[in-house]
Structure formats: structure tokens, C-alpha cells
Amino acid sequence: MQAICARGWALQSRHQHTNLRTSHTATAAHASRGGTARIPPGILNVVALDVEYMHYRRSRPGGPPGSQEHACAAWVALVDDSQQTVLKTECRPKSLPADFVWVGGVPMERLHGAPPVQEVACRVQQLANGKRLIGHGLLKDLQALGIADHPDTYDTMCFPLFQNKSGSARTLGYLAAEHLGLKLHTPGQKHDPEEDAAALMQLYTRCVHPRLISDYGLLVQWHTRKTMEQISLWQQHNQQQQ
């Protein structure tokens, strides 16, 4: 998946762009002054994805588990921009090695009887069809679900205001506490993907979206990259047809 931070802000015409900027002038101005913008729910056509993992190691013959840790998607949630949970389910890994040893994350007993990860991935794609799909570490989550691509994505880890001075992304828990006043993760308790996805959606609607629509240069940059990606996909398709 190429340029996941830059996906999906393609404006179809200058007229649409003018209307977009005009309709959100007050929101963008408020955000640029450091305020907390309030976007009316249900108008952005966005869904937030969060995936929790089961972690395991492979056992050594006659000895303890190896040092290399692996992870697979085990618990998935999607929340829309009306803060409605449209999907929350465990998922069963496609396959696990016979010598695996559970070491953390979602307990194995939660996965008994759960739908296979391929089925959950298809459901995610259906629910996200025609919408912008956002996540915090989105590429990792999509790869864990086996979703190769989605036409409109945004990873909040790429948002400059969500990064520290070194350029690395702050954790979702830190951002929720700083910008929303929420305490997401209690020590000793498992992360809940529904809570994380809901917090992510609030961060996007209050902090990210108003900043994006107020930054004309960023819009142009995204539109250019999106156009180049579409050209590249078209060329690849033509090559496959030959």
C-alpha cells in the first residue's frame, strides 16, 4: 500500500473545492487557533478501524518458547463518524503453527468459535466501501487482516500534531488523554478495539479533519499524489491485460 498517509483527499473540481472550503470556514478557523472543532456527526463518511492482537512464540523442542514474538489479528472494531459501532468481533487466525505458545494479547479462549479472519476482513471492506477508512497504525492493521488496499485511507500516526519532536507518532492513549480528556488504557486490562476506534474517530473529527480542510497546500499535495497513484494503477492494469 503506497503513501497511506496521503490517500483519499481527491477533490473532483475547483467548484467542489470552493464549496468545501466555504462550508467549513468557521470550523477551520477555529481549529487553526488551537480550538476543538465540533463536526456535526454523520457527515464525513468516515469509519475508524482498530485491531487488537494475539501474541505468540514458537516453542523450542524440549525447551522454553523462542525469543521471536509473532502477532495475528484477533479482535476487530469499526466505528463510524456518528460514534456508532458498526462492527465488533473476534476473528480466528488463518493458521497457527502447531508449536505455538500464547504469550499475550487477546486470550486464545476468546477465539474459539470466532469467524475466520478472511470473513471479518471481507466484512470490514463491505462496511468501509465508499468511505474513508482511518486508523492509528492503519497499515499494520490492514496487513494483519489481509486487506491489500482501500481507495481512501488516512493514518492518524502521520498527522504532524500527533507526533513528537523526533517525528514518531504518539500513542493513541496519550492522544486521547491530551486532546479528549479520556483515559483509554488501564494498566493490567486488555485494550478494547471499540473504545480505541471511538476515541480515534473523535480525534479525527475534532483535530485532524478541520486542519486538513484549512490547509490548501496539503489538499493540493494529496490530490496530486492520489492522481499519480490512480495513473500507476491504470498502467499496471493495462500491462496485465497485454
C-alpha positions as CSV (number, residue, x, y, z in Angstrom):
1,M,0.0,0.0,0.0
2,Q,1.6,3.2,-1.2
3,A,1.5,6.6,0.6
4,I,-1.1,5.6,3.1
5,C,-0.9,9.0,4.8
6,A,-1.8,10.8,1.6
7,R,-4.7,8.6,0.4
8,G,-8.1,9.8,-0.3
9,W,-8.4,13.6,-0.4
10,A,-9.2,13.8,-4.1
11,L,-11.4,16.8,-5.0
12,Q,-13.3,16.4,-8.2
13,S,-13.4,20.0,-9.3
14,R,-12.4,23.5,-8.3
15,H,-16.1,24.2,-7.7
16,Q,-16.3,21.4,-5.2
17,H,-13.2,22.6,-3.5
18,T,-14.6,26.1,-3.2
19,N,-17.8,24.8,-1.7
20,L,-15.8,22.6,0.7
21,R,-13.7,25.4,2.0
22,T,-16.6,27.8,2.3
23,S,-18.8,25.3,4.2
24,H,-16.1,24.7,6.7
25,T,-14.6,28.2,7.1
26,A,-15.7,28.6,10.7
27,T,-14.5,25.1,11.7
28,A,-11.2,25.5,10.1
29,A,-10.6,28.9,11.5
30,H,-11.4,27.6,15.0
31,A,-9.0,24.7,14.6
32,S,-6.2,26.9,13.3
33,R,-6.5,28.9,16.5
34,G,-5.9,25.8,18.5
35,G,-9.6,25.3,19.4
36,T,-11.5,22.0,19.5
37,A,-13.6,21.8,16.4
38,R,-17.0,20.1,16.6
39,I,-18.1,18.4,13.3
40,P,-21.8,17.5,13.1
41,P,-22.0,13.7,13.3
42,G,-22.6,11.5,10.3
43,I,-21.5,13.9,7.5
44,L,-17.9,12.9,6.9
45,N,-18.5,9.4,5.5
46,V,-15.6,8.0,7.6
47,V,-15.1,4.8,9.6
48,A,-12.4,4.2,12.1
49,L,-10.7,0.8,12.4
50,D,-8.9,-0.7,15.4
51,V,-7.5,-4.2,15.6
52,E,-6.2,-6.0,18.8
53,Y,-3.8,-8.8,18.5
54,M,-3.0,-12.2,19.9
55,H,0.8,-12.6,20.5
56,Y,2.6,-15.9,20.4
57,R,6.0,-17.5,20.2
58,R,7.1,-20.8,18.7
59,S,8.3,-23.4,21.2
60,R,11.7,-25.0,21.1
61,P,12.0,-28.7,21.1
62,G,12.4,-29.7,24.8
63,G,12.7,-26.1,25.9
64,P,11.0,-22.8,26.5
65,P,9.4,-20.6,23.8
66,G,11.7,-18.9,21.4
67,S,12.5,-15.2,21.7
68,Q,10.8,-14.1,18.4
69,E,7.3,-12.9,19.0
70,H,4.6,-13.0,16.4
71,A,1.2,-11.4,16.3
72,C,-2.1,-12.0,14.5
73,A,-5.4,-10.1,14.3
74,A,-7.8,-11.3,16.9
75,W,-10.4,-8.6,17.8
76,V,-11.7,-6.0,15.4
77,A,-14.0,-3.0,15.7
78,L,-15.3,-0.3,13.2
79,V,-16.9,2.9,14.4
80,D,-18.5,5.5,12.1
81,D,-18.4,9.3,12.4
82,S,-21.8,9.2,14.3
83,Q,-19.9,7.2,17.0
84,Q,-21.9,4.1,16.2
85,T,-20.2,0.8,16.4
86,V,-20.9,-0.9,13.0
87,L,-18.6,-4.0,13.7
88,K,-17.1,-5.6,16.7
89,T,-16.0,-9.2,16.6
90,E,-13.2,-11.6,17.4
91,C,-11.6,-13.3,14.5
92,R,-9.8,-16.7,14.2
93,P,-6.3,-16.7,12.6
94,K,-6.0,-18.3,9.2
95,S,-3.4,-20.7,10.6
96,L,-1.1,-21.1,13.6
97,P,2.0,-23.3,13.8
98,A,1.5,-26.5,15.8
99,D,4.2,-25.5,18.3
100,F,2.9,-22.0,19.1
101,V,2.8,-20.8,22.7
102,W,0.4,-17.9,23.6
103,V,2.3,-15.1,25.3
104,G,-0.1,-12.1,25.5
105,G,-2.9,-10.0,24.0
106,V,-6.3,-11.4,23.3
107,P,-6.7,-14.8,25.1
108,M,-7.0,-17.9,22.9
109,E,-10.2,-18.9,24.5
110,R,-11.9,-15.8,23.1
111,L,-11.2,-17.0,19.6
112,H,-12.9,-20.4,19.8
113,G,-15.9,-20.3,17.5
114,A,-15.0,-16.9,16.1
115,P,-15.3,-16.3,12.4
116,P,-12.1,-16.7,10.3
117,V,-10.1,-13.5,9.7
118,Q,-10.8,-13.7,6.0
119,E,-14.5,-13.4,6.7
120,V,-14.0,-10.5,9.1
121,A,-11.8,-8.7,6.5
122,C,-14.5,-9.0,3.9
123,R,-17.0,-7.5,6.3
124,V,-14.6,-4.6,7.0
125,Q,-14.3,-4.0,3.3
126,Q,-18.0,-4.0,2.8
127,L,-18.7,-1.6,5.6
128,A,-15.9,0.7,4.5
129,N,-16.9,0.7,0.9
130,G,-17.3,4.2,-0.4
131,K,-16.0,5.7,2.8
132,R,-12.7,7.0,4.1
133,L,-11.0,4.3,6.3
134,I,-8.9,5.7,9.2
135,G,-6.7,4.1,11.8
136,H,-3.8,4.7,14.1
137,G,-1.1,2.4,12.6
138,L,-3.6,1.6,9.8
139,L,-1.1,-0.2,7.5
140,K,-0.3,-2.8,10.2
141,D,-4.0,-3.4,10.9
142,L,-4.8,-3.8,7.2
143,Q,-1.9,-6.2,6.6
144,A,-3.0,-8.2,9.7
145,L,-6.5,-8.6,8.2
146,G,-5.1,-9.4,4.7
147,I,-6.6,-6.3,3.1
148,A,-4.2,-5.3,0.3
149,D,-5.7,-1.9,-0.5
150,H,-8.5,0.5,0.2
151,P,-9.0,3.5,-2.1
152,D,-9.4,6.1,0.6
153,T,-7.4,5.9,3.8
154,Y,-5.8,8.1,6.4
155,D,-3.4,7.1,9.1
156,T,-3.5,9.4,12.1
157,M,0.1,8.4,13.0
158,C,1.1,10.6,10.0
159,F,-0.7,13.7,11.4
160,P,2.0,16.2,12.4
161,L,0.3,17.4,15.5
162,F,0.1,13.8,16.7
163,Q,3.9,13.4,16.5
164,N,6.6,14.2,18.9
165,K,9.7,16.4,18.0
166,S,11.5,13.4,16.6
167,G,8.7,12.7,14.2
168,S,7.5,9.5,15.7
169,A,3.8,9.1,16.5
170,R,2.4,9.4,20.0
171,T,0.3,6.5,21.3
172,L,-3.5,6.6,20.9
173,G,-3.8,6.5,24.7
174,Y,-1.6,9.6,25.1
175,L,-3.5,11.5,22.3
176,A,-6.9,10.6,23.8
177,A,-5.8,11.9,27.2
178,E,-4.3,15.1,25.8
179,H,-7.0,16.1,23.3
180,L,-10.1,14.4,24.6
181,G,-9.5,14.0,28.3
182,L,-10.1,10.3,28.1
183,K,-8.3,7.5,29.9
184,L,-8.3,4.6,27.4
185,H,-6.0,2.0,28.7
186,T,-6.0,0.9,32.4
187,P,-2.8,-1.0,33.4
188,G,-3.5,-4.7,33.6
189,Q,-6.6,-4.6,31.5
190,K,-6.9,-5.6,27.8
191,H,-7.4,-2.9,25.2
192,D,-10.9,-2.8,23.8
193,P,-10.9,-2.1,20.0
194,E,-14.4,-0.5,20.2
195,E,-13.1,2.1,22.7
196,D,-10.0,2.7,20.7
197,A,-11.9,3.2,17.4
198,A,-14.4,5.5,19.1
199,A,-11.5,7.7,20.5
200,L,-9.8,7.6,17.2
201,M,-12.9,8.9,15.4
202,Q,-13.2,11.7,18.0
203,L,-9.6,12.7,17.4
204,Y,-10.1,12.7,13.7
205,T,-13.3,14.8,13.6
206,R,-12.1,17.3,16.2
207,C,-8.4,17.6,15.4
208,V,-7.4,16.1,12.1
209,H,-10.3,16.9,9.7
210,P,-10.5,20.7,10.5
211,R,-6.8,21.0,10.0
212,L,-6.8,19.2,6.7
213,I,-9.6,21.4,5.2
214,S,-7.8,24.5,6.3
215,D,-4.5,23.7,4.6
216,Y,-4.8,24.3,0.9
217,G,-1.3,23.2,0.2
218,L,-1.9,19.9,1.8
219,L,-5.0,19.4,-0.2
220,V,-3.1,20.1,-3.4
221,Q,-0.3,17.7,-2.4
222,W,-2.8,14.9,-1.6
223,H,-4.8,15.5,-4.8
224,T,-1.6,15.2,-6.8
225,R,-0.4,12.0,-5.1
226,K,-3.8,10.5,-5.4
227,T,-3.9,11.2,-9.2
228,M,-0.4,9.7,-9.6
229,E,-1.5,6.6,-7.8
230,Q,-4.5,6.2,-10.0
231,I,-2.4,6.6,-13.1
232,S,0.0,4.0,-11.8
233,L,-2.8,1.5,-11.1
234,W,-4.2,2.2,-14.6
235,Q,-0.8,1.4,-16.1
236,Q,-0.5,-1.8,-14.1
237,H,-3.9,-2.9,-15.2
238,N,-3.1,-2.2,-18.8
239,Q,0.1,-4.2,-18.5
240,Q,-1.7,-7.1,-17.0
241,Q,-4.2,-7.1,-19.9
242,Q,-1.5,-7.3,-22.5
